Amino acid sequence: MAHDEMSLVHNRDDMAYVNGPGGSAEPEEYQEFYETAKIVTGLFCYPIVCLVGLSGNILTLVVLCQRNMATTTNTFLTALAVADTIKLLNDVLYFGVTLLEKLDPEKGKETLAHLYPFAHYVFNMSVCVSAWLTVSVAVERYIYVCHPVRAREICTIDRARKTSLCVFTFMVLVSLPSALRYETVVELDPDTNQTTYNVQPSYIGVSHSYKVYFWLQNFLRSVIPLLILICLNTCIILSLRQTRVQGRAVSGRNRITWMLIAIVFVFLICITPDAIMSMFFGFGYYEDTNLVKGVREITDLLIQVNSAVNFIIYCSMSRAFRDTFMVMFCCRPLPISTFHTEYQSTMRSSVRRPIVRANNDGAFV
């Protein structure tokens, strides 16, 4: 969900709970921009991206869980698909609530008020997990490319599983305070004598301690991973370019590395706007201005896209993934060289290379 997951202002005529960071009601500037952004992203873009992303992530999990696909890289990518699926399921709720709001505004507002505190936590947790699993993949590729002699000793499937589990556990715990940031408020409207449901920052959410946590979480969720990924990708690309300059053939290991570099670049493109918004606008969620909330609709859509495109990258850049997918879902025979080429090369160091059947172009994919 958005804003981070759900935008809470559904009836802007009622400004009782829509306050800025300073506590005063925000003016109605950029109202049309915000409402348009919310409708375009929530009702049109979200269901399309969620359908594509969930289908792709489920297919990815099915393919990567095959025995012939068991590698350290695929262990991280499997965990990443799980985290992305959680994020997309959260976004499905946002679409459902946005649609319900259009059909039945009062019921939609009530549903939103109950879901938002939980959805806000799930959003932050899943994005944190995805970010650090992406970092884990980049670290593994860095070791394979820049320190190949030690790669076989360091990069093992068991260690990859433990690392993925630690990332999930740590981020689930670290994100827990975000579950306490907002609270559902039930009020009685004296004019209509009807019960209304709103969401407002909780006592914890407006405390100084939470503001400190908010900035630390932003660094942990986006800024630090972005800096690490930029540094690691730079080292990896320079190493690969040096390999090409020396005239070596492009091995299956390097082809996988380029695929993972593509995943990292997509992450950088999709996460950077959210990182900028968080660092420059601070508490840029529903309690902020219409302009900030409208922009956050767009930045949150980019985060959703990041959770939905990996399957497309795998199919377009990994022959082993494509071959396994075609065998499972299109009843095509598995090429003899598939397993012993691209994916086994990720499990071995460059010192002890496997004997494989090369393709006509000499590439091991």
C-alpha positions as CSV (number, residue, x, y, z in Angstrom):
1,M,0.0,0.0,0.0
2,A,1.1,3.6,-0.3
3,H,2.2,6.4,1.8
4,D,3.6,5.0,2.6
5,E,0.9,2.6,1.5
6,M,-2.5,4.2,1.8
7,S,-3.5,7.8,1.5
8,L,-5.8,8.6,4.3
9,V,-7.5,11.8,3.2
10,H,-10.7,10.5,1.7
11,N,-13.0,13.4,2.4
12,R,-11.1,16.7,2.2
13,D,-14.2,18.6,3.3
14,D,-13.6,17.2,6.8
15,M,-10.2,18.7,7.8
16,A,-10.6,17.8,11.5
17,Y,-7.8,15.2,11.4
18,V,-5.7,16.4,8.5
19,N,-2.9,18.4,10.1
20,G,0.5,19.2,9.0
21,P,3.6,18.5,11.0
22,G,3.1,21.7,12.9
23,G,-0.5,20.7,13.9
24,S,-2.4,23.3,11.8
25,A,-4.7,22.3,8.9
26,E,-3.1,22.3,5.5
27,P,-4.6,24.6,2.8
28,E,-6.4,23.0,-0.1
29,E,-3.5,23.6,-2.6
30,Y,-2.7,20.9,-5.1
31,Q,-6.0,19.1,-4.2
32,E,-6.8,18.2,-7.8
33,F,-3.2,16.9,-8.3
34,Y,-3.3,14.7,-5.3
35,E,-6.8,13.3,-6.0
36,T,-5.8,12.6,-9.7
37,A,-2.5,10.9,-8.6
38,K,-4.4,8.8,-6.1
39,I,-7.0,7.7,-8.7
40,V,-4.5,7.0,-11.4
41,T,-2.1,5.0,-9.2
42,G,-4.6,3.4,-6.9
43,L,-7.4,2.4,-9.3
44,F,-5.5,1.9,-12.6
45,C,-1.8,1.3,-12.1
46,Y,-1.9,-0.7,-8.9
47,P,-4.1,-3.6,-10.1
48,I,-2.1,-3.9,-13.3
49,V,1.3,-3.9,-11.6
50,C,0.1,-6.2,-8.8
51,L,-1.4,-8.7,-11.3
52,V,1.9,-8.8,-13.3
53,G,4.1,-8.8,-10.2
54,L,2.3,-11.4,-8.2
55,S,2.0,-13.8,-11.2
56,G,5.7,-13.2,-11.9
57,N,6.9,-13.7,-8.3
58,I,4.8,-16.9,-7.9
59,L,6.3,-18.3,-11.1
60,T,9.8,-17.2,-10.0
61,L,9.3,-19.1,-6.7
62,V,8.1,-22.2,-8.5
63,V,11.1,-22.2,-10.9
64,L,13.8,-21.3,-8.3
65,C,12.6,-24.0,-5.9
66,Q,13.6,-26.7,-8.4
67,R,16.5,-28.8,-7.4
68,N,18.5,-28.0,-10.5
69,M,18.3,-24.3,-9.6
70,A,19.8,-24.6,-6.1
71,T,22.5,-22.0,-5.9
72,T,23.5,-19.3,-3.5
73,T,22.3,-16.6,-5.9
74,N,18.9,-18.3,-6.3
75,T,18.6,-18.7,-2.5
76,F,18.7,-14.9,-2.2
77,L,16.5,-14.4,-5.2
78,T,13.9,-16.8,-3.7
79,A,13.8,-14.8,-0.5
80,L,13.6,-11.6,-2.5
81,A,10.6,-12.9,-4.4
82,V,8.9,-13.7,-1.0
83,A,9.5,-10.2,0.3
84,D,8.2,-8.6,-3.0
85,T,5.1,-10.8,-2.9
86,I,4.3,-9.6,0.6
87,K,4.7,-6.0,-0.6
88,L,2.4,-6.6,-3.6
89,L,-0.3,-8.3,-1.5
90,N,-0.2,-5.2,0.7
91,D,-0.7,-3.1,-2.4
92,V,-3.7,-5.2,-3.4
93,L,-5.4,-4.1,-0.1
94,Y,-4.7,-0.5,-1.1
95,F,-6.5,-1.0,-4.5
96,G,-9.4,-2.8,-2.7
97,V,-9.8,0.1,-0.2
98,T,-9.5,2.8,-2.9
99,L,-12.2,1.0,-5.0
100,L,-14.4,0.6,-1.9
101,E,-14.1,4.2,-1.2
102,K,-15.5,5.1,-4.6
103,L,-18.4,2.7,-4.2
104,D,-19.2,3.4,-0.6
105,P,-17.2,6.3,0.9
106,E,-18.2,5.8,4.5
107,K,-17.4,2.0,4.4
108,G,-14.2,2.7,2.6
109,K,-13.1,5.2,5.2
110,E,-13.9,2.8,8.0
111,T,-12.0,0.0,6.4
112,L,-9.0,2.2,5.7
113,A,-9.0,3.4,9.3
114,H,-8.7,-0.1,10.6
115,L,-6.2,-1.3,8.0
116,Y,-3.8,1.6,7.7
117,P,-1.7,1.1,10.9
118,F,-1.0,-2.5,10.0
119,A,-0.5,-1.7,6.3
120,H,2.0,1.0,7.1
121,Y,4.1,-1.6,9.1
122,V,3.9,-4.2,6.3
123,F,5.0,-1.7,3.8
124,N,8.1,-0.5,5.7
125,M,9.0,-4.1,6.7
126,S,8.8,-5.5,3.2
127,V,10.7,-2.7,1.6
128,C,13.5,-3.0,4.2
129,V,13.7,-6.7,3.6
130,S,13.8,-6.3,-0.2
131,A,16.5,-3.6,0.1
132,W,18.9,-5.7,2.2
133,L,18.3,-8.9,0.3
134,T,19.3,-6.9,-2.8
135,V,22.4,-5.8,-0.9
136,S,23.1,-9.4,0.0
137,V,22.9,-10.4,-3.7
138,A,25.3,-7.6,-4.6
139,V,27.7,-8.6,-1.9
140,E,27.7,-12.2,-3.2
141,R,28.3,-11.0,-6.7
142,Y,31.1,-8.8,-5.5
143,I,32.8,-11.7,-3.8
144,Y,32.4,-13.9,-6.9
145,V,33.8,-11.3,-9.3
146,C,36.4,-9.5,-7.2
147,H,37.5,-12.3,-4.9
148,P,37.0,-15.5,-6.8
149,V,39.6,-17.5,-4.9
150,R,37.6,-17.2,-1.7
151,A,34.1,-17.3,-3.3
152,R,33.7,-21.1,-3.0
153,E,34.5,-21.0,0.7
154,I,32.4,-18.0,1.6
155,C,29.4,-18.3,-0.7
156,T,27.5,-21.4,0.3
157,I,23.8,-22.2,0.0
158,D,23.6,-22.8,3.8
159,R,25.1,-19.4,4.5
160,A,22.8,-17.8,2.0
161,R,19.8,-19.3,3.7
162,K,20.9,-18.2,7.1
163,T,21.7,-14.7,5.8
164,S,18.2,-14.4,4.2
165,L,16.6,-15.6,7.4
166,C,18.6,-13.1,9.5
167,V,17.6,-10.3,7.1
168,F,13.9,-11.2,7.4
169,T,14.0,-11.5,11.2
170,F,16.0,-8.4,11.8
171,M,13.9,-6.2,9.6
172,V,10.6,-7.5,11.0
173,L,11.8,-6.5,14.4
174,V,13.4,-3.2,13.4
175,S,10.2,-2.1,11.6
176,L,7.9,-2.9,14.6
177,P,7.8,0.7,15.9
178,S,6.3,1.8,12.6
179,A,3.2,-0.3,13.5
180,L,2.7,2.0,16.5
181,R,3.0,5.3,14.5
182,Y,-0.7,5.6,13.7
183,E,-3.9,4.7,15.5
184,T,-7.5,4.3,14.6
185,V,-9.8,6.9,16.1
186,V,-13.6,6.3,16.5
187,E,-15.5,9.6,17.0
188,L,-19.1,10.6,17.2
189,D,-20.1,13.4,14.8
190,P,-22.3,15.7,16.9
191,D,-24.0,17.2,13.8
192,T,-25.1,13.9,12.2
193,N,-25.0,11.7,15.3
194,Q,-23.0,9.1,13.3
195,T,-19.9,7.3,14.2
196,T,-16.8,8.3,12.1
197,Y,-13.5,6.5,11.7
198,N,-10.3,8.4,11.2
199,V,-6.5,7.7,11.5
200,Q,-4.2,10.0,13.3
201,P,-0.6,9.8,14.6
202,S,-0.5,8.0,17.9
203,Y,1.2,9.4,21.1
204,I,4.3,7.4,20.1
205,G,4.1,8.6,16.5
206,V,4.4,12.3,17.5
207,S,7.1,11.8,20.1
208,H,10.7,13.0,19.7
209,S,12.0,9.4,20.1
210,Y,9.9,8.3,17.1
211,K,11.2,11.2,14.9
212,V,14.7,10.0,15.6
213,Y,13.7,6.4,14.8
214,F,12.0,7.7,11.6
215,W,15.2,9.2,10.3
216,L,17.2,6.1,11.3
217,Q,14.7,3.9,9.5
218,N,14.9,6.0,6.4
219,F,18.7,5.6,6.3
220,L,18.3,1.8,7.0
221,R,15.6,1.4,4.4
222,S,17.0,3.4,1.5
223,V,20.0,5.6,2.0
224,I,22.5,3.1,3.3
225,P,21.5,0.3,0.8
226,L,21.7,2.8,-2.0
227,L,25.2,3.8,-1.1
228,I,26.4,0.2,-0.6
229,L,24.8,-0.9,-3.9
230,I,26.4,2.0,-5.8
231,C,29.9,1.2,-4.4
232,L,29.6,-2.6,-5.0
233,N,28.1,-2.2,-8.5
234,T,30.9,0.2,-9.4
235,C,33.6,-2.3,-8.3
236,I,31.8,-5.2,-10.1
237,I,31.4,-3.3,-13.4
238,L,35.0,-2.1,-13.4
239,S,36.2,-5.7,-12.7
240,L,34.0,-7.0,-15.6
241,R,35.3,-4.4,-18.0
242,Q,38.8,-5.3,-17.0
243,T,38.1,-8.9,-17.8
244,R,36.8,-8.0,-21.2
245,V,39.8,-5.8,-21.9
246,Q,42.0,-8.8,-21.2
247,G,40.1,-10.7,-23.9
248,R,38.5,-13.3,-21.8
249,A,35.3,-15.0,-22.9
250,V,32.1,-13.9,-21.1
251,S,31.3,-16.9,-18.8
252,G,28.0,-17.9,-17.4
253,R,29.0,-16.5,-14.1
254,N,29.5,-13.1,-15.7
255,R,26.2,-13.3,-17.5
256,I,24.5,-13.9,-14.2
257,T,26.4,-11.0,-12.8
258,W,25.1,-8.7,-15.5
259,M,21.6,-9.9,-14.8
260,L,22.0,-9.1,-11.1
261,I,23.5,-5.7,-11.9
262,A,20.3,-5.0,-13.9
263,I,18.2,-5.9,-10.8
264,V,20.3,-3.5,-8.7
265,F,19.9,-0.7,-11.2
266,V,16.1,-1.1,-11.3
267,F,16.2,-1.0,-7.5
268,L,18.3,2.2,-7.6
269,I,16.0,3.9,-10.0
270,C,12.8,2.9,-8.2
271,I,14.0,3.5,-4.6
272,T,15.9,6.8,-5.1
273,P,12.8,9.0,-5.4
274,D,11.4,7.6,-2.2
275,A,14.7,8.2,-0.4
276,I,14.9,11.8,-1.6
277,M,11.3,12.4,-0.5
278,S,11.9,10.9,2.9
279,M,15.2,12.9,3.5
280,F,13.9,16.2,2.2
281,F,10.2,16.1,3.3
282,G,10.5,14.2,6.5
283,F,7.1,13.0,7.6
284,G,5.7,13.0,4.1
285,Y,2.7,10.8,4.6
286,Y,-1.0,11.6,4.9
287,E,-0.4,14.4,7.5
288,D,1.6,16.4,5.0
289,T,0.5,18.7,2.1
290,N,-1.4,17.6,-0.9
291,L,1.6,18.2,-3.1
292,V,3.8,15.9,-1.0
293,K,1.1,13.2,-0.8
294,G,0.5,13.4,-4.6
295,V,4.3,12.9,-5.3
296,R,4.3,10.1,-2.8
297,E,1.6,8.3,-4.8
298,I,4.1,8.3,-7.7
299,T,7.2,7.3,-5.6
300,D,5.2,4.5,-4.0
301,L,4.2,3.2,-7.4
302,L,7.9,3.1,-8.4
303,I,8.6,1.0,-5.3
304,Q,5.7,-1.3,-6.4
305,V,7.2,-1.6,-9.9
306,N,10.5,-2.6,-8.3
307,S,8.7,-5.5,-6.6
308,A,7.1,-6.6,-9.8
309,V,9.7,-6.7,-12.6
310,N,12.3,-9.2,-11.5
311,F,10.6,-12.1,-13.3
312,I,10.9,-10.2,-16.6
313,I,14.6,-9.6,-15.9
314,Y,15.2,-13.3,-15.2
315,C,13.4,-14.4,-18.3
316,S,15.2,-11.9,-20.6
317,M,18.7,-12.4,-19.2
318,S,19.0,-15.9,-17.8
319,R,18.9,-18.9,-20.2
320,A,18.9,-21.4,-17.4
321,F,15.8,-19.7,-15.9
322,R,14.1,-19.6,-19.3
323,D,14.9,-23.2,-20.0
324,T,13.6,-24.4,-16.6
325,F,10.5,-22.3,-17.0
326,M,9.8,-23.7,-20.5
327,V,10.3,-27.3,-19.3
328,M,7.8,-26.8,-16.4
329,F,5.1,-24.8,-18.1
330,C,5.5,-25.4,-21.9
331,C,6.5,-29.1,-21.8
332,R,9.7,-28.5,-23.6
333,P,12.8,-30.8,-23.0
334,L,15.5,-29.3,-20.8
335,P,18.7,-28.6,-22.8
336,I,21.6,-30.9,-21.7
337,S,23.9,-28.0,-21.0
338,T,21.5,-25.8,-19.1
339,F,22.2,-26.9,-15.5
340,H,25.9,-27.5,-16.0
341,T,26.5,-24.1,-17.5
342,E,25.1,-20.9,-16.2
343,Y,24.0,-21.8,-12.7
344,Q,26.7,-24.3,-11.7
345,S,29.2,-21.6,-12.6
346,T,27.7,-19.5,-9.8
347,M,28.6,-22.2,-7.3
348,R,32.2,-22.5,-8.2
349,S,35.2,-20.2,-8.1
350,S,37.0,-19.2,-11.2
351,V,40.0,-21.3,-10.0
352,R,38.1,-24.5,-10.5
353,R,35.9,-24.1,-13.4
354,P,33.4,-26.8,-14.5
355,I,33.8,-28.8,-17.7
356,V,30.7,-27.7,-19.7
357,R,29.4,-27.8,-23.2
358,A,29.8,-24.3,-24.6
359,N,27.4,-22.8,-27.1
360,N,28.3,-21.8,-30.6
361,D,29.4,-18.4,-29.4
362,G,31.6,-19.8,-26.7
363,A,29.4,-18.5,-23.9
364,F,28.5,-20.8,-21.0
365,V,24.8,-19.9,-21.0
